[in-house]
Amino acid sequence: MSPRLSVLIVSYDVAPLLRRCLTSLREADEVVVVDNASSDGSPELVRREFPGVVLVESPANVGFGAGVNLAARHATGDVFLLFNPDAEV
């Protein structure tokens, strides 16, 4: 059996880029997005357009490192891939 991949994304106020990123990851085993208290509607976008994505809403912008650690705590995969919200597969 192949290892299960969890894609971890830390996002802050990049809704248009995040949409493109998540669209490119539709075939991923699991995607976990930590939203760092965005004010641009990013969490709503994820809930509305990507219901299969695990969304973790941080009440404050905790930064990249802490955001990755938060995502990892919610991920269930065997292998983690850190992915920026401005990247696409």
C-alpha positions in Angstrom: 0.0 0.0 0.0 1.3 3.5 -0.9 1.8 6.0 1.9 -1.0 8.5 2.2 0.1 12.1 1.4 -1.2 15.2 3.3 -0.6 18.5 1.6 -0.2 21.3 4.3 -0.9 24.9 3.3 -0.6 28.0 5.5 -2.6 30.9 4.0 -3.1 34.5 4.8 -5.1 37.0 2.6 -4.5 35.2 -0.7 -8.0 34.0 -1.7 -7.5 34.2 -5.5 -4.2 32.3 -5.3 -5.5 29.8 -2.8 -8.5 29.0 -5.1 -6.1 28.2 -8.0 -3.8 26.2 -5.6 -6.6 24.1 -4.2 -8.1 23.5 -7.6 -4.8 22.0 -8.7 -4.8 19.7 -5.7 -8.2 18.1 -6.2 -6.7 14.7 -6.6 -4.6 14.9 -3.4 -5.2 12.3 -0.7 -5.7 15.1 1.9 -5.3 18.8 2.0 -5.1 20.8 5.2 -5.3 24.6 5.1 -4.4 26.7 8.1 -5.9 30.1 7.6 -3.9 32.7 9.6 -6.8 35.0 10.4 -7.4 36.3 6.8 -9.7 39.2 6.3 -10.3 38.5 2.5 -12.9 35.7 2.8 -10.4 32.9 2.4 -12.0 30.6 5.0 -15.4 31.1 3.4 -14.0 30.3 0.0 -12.5 27.0 1.3 -15.7 26.0 3.0 -17.9 26.8 0.0 -15.7 25.6 -2.9 -13.5 22.9 -1.4 -15.6 21.0 1.2 -13.2 18.1 1.2 -10.3 20.3 2.5 -9.5 20.3 6.2 -9.8 23.9 7.2 -8.1 25.1 10.4 -8.9 28.7 11.3 -6.3 30.3 13.5 -7.7 33.2 15.6 -4.5 35.2 14.9 -1.7 35.2 12.4 0.7 32.8 14.0 3.2 32.8 11.2 4.4 30.1 8.9 6.2 27.8 11.3 3.4 27.6 13.9 0.9 27.4 11.0 2.7 24.3 9.6 2.8 22.7 13.1 -1.0 23.4 13.5 -1.7 21.8 10.1 0.4 18.8 11.0 -1.6 18.2 14.1 -4.8 18.0 12.0 -3.3 15.9 9.1 -3.8 12.1 8.9 -1.4 11.2 6.2 1.8 9.2 6.5 3.9 11.8 4.5 3.5 15.6 4.6 4.1 18.0 1.7 4.5 21.7 2.7 2.9 23.7 -0.1 2.6 27.5 -0.5 -0.8 28.9 -1.5 0.7 30.6 -4.6 1.9 27.3 -6.0 0.0 24.9 -8.4 0.5 21.3 -9.4 
